[in-house]
Amino acid sequence: MTFGKIGQALTAIEIFDLVREDLAQAEREIGLESVASVDAITYIGQYLQSGGGKRLRPILVLLCGRLFGESNPSLIRMAAVVEMIHTATLVHDDVIDLAKTRRGRPSINIVWGNHTSVLAGDWLYMQAFQIALRERNFPILDLLINLTQMMVEGELLQLERIGKIGVTEADYMELVDRKTASLFSACARLGALAQGAKESAEAGLGEYAWNLGIAFQLIDDVLDFTSREKILGKPVGNDLREGKVTLPLIYSMEEATPEERGLVETVLADGNYDQVPFGKILQILHRHNGIERAQQRAQAFTEKAREIIAGFPDSPYQRALMAVTDLVTERDR
């Protein structure tokens, strides 16, 4: 888990240290459960696992679970399950988006092709559910099934809106709810469920993580315009190139001139920055404060998440969940 500023990096390390042993066990679980009778799936699983990533979702499961006591095998398995589901969504997203890189390396679809990648993503989904099924816990299965439906519906809604400049803030927030915030919320609730926490505590953690997930995606969409490819692990300006109109651009288009809207529409139609350089789009965003407004919106969600988690009893894990809100908002990738 790496973040931009030195003070934040130390905080991130301290958070990571709280669950280091549990996370290592979850990683081993993923490694074991990703071995298939078909070699291609095993190789893809190993490739994905070695690709790094912040592991924020399993860390959320573990931190939320540890609010209620010592770790247990169920908690470890739930951390593995959410990372496998998240990985499966990334594989499918890269196929749909025709992505070429992921975390600074060639994406799965580039290495293995679309057909194999889609099937490998399906297999990862089903294997995650196979692990969850062993818990014999209907609330866990109910949560995961609802989550998967939400995420698939979110992807379908996004496909309907690809290339359309008229996406509204409400449209955008609906997508973020389904594609990102719902998974964050499920992570927190799974941590509570694995520890047998009260329903009210589970609901509170779910709301905390939902707000955190919204903030995370908003900052992700800001970074797509403001970060650097080396830091981001994929080309900057990629969302617009793929036809996705995100919140910084939605805000900017509210005040944009017809000429400025025309420039954005050209990129959406072309799927590249050949006619309209990325720098011109960035100028439009800064001219109309789209980036700043999106950052402020993200901050409002982190403040709500902080307010919710402040209501839980003080402990190292509660303080870690409080600190995660700042790390999400202030990160550089």
Secondary structure, 3 states (H helix, E strand, C coil): CCCCCHHHHHHHHHHHHHHHHHHHHHHHHHHHHCCCCCHHHHHHHHHHHCCCCCCHHHHHHHHHHHCCCCCCHHHHHHHHHHHHHHHHHHHHHHHHHCCCEECCEECHHHHHCHHHHHHHHHHHHHHHHHHHHCCCCHHHHHHHHHHHHHHHHHHHHHHHHCCCCCCCHHHHHHHHHHHHHHHHHHHHHHHHHHCCCCHHHHHHHHHHHHHHHHHHHHHHHHHHHHCCHHHHCCCCCHHHHCCCCCHHHHHHHCCCCHHHHHHHHHHHHHCCCCCCCHHHHHHHHHHCCHHHHHHHHHHHHHHHHHHHHCCCCCCHHHHHHHHHHHHHHHCCC
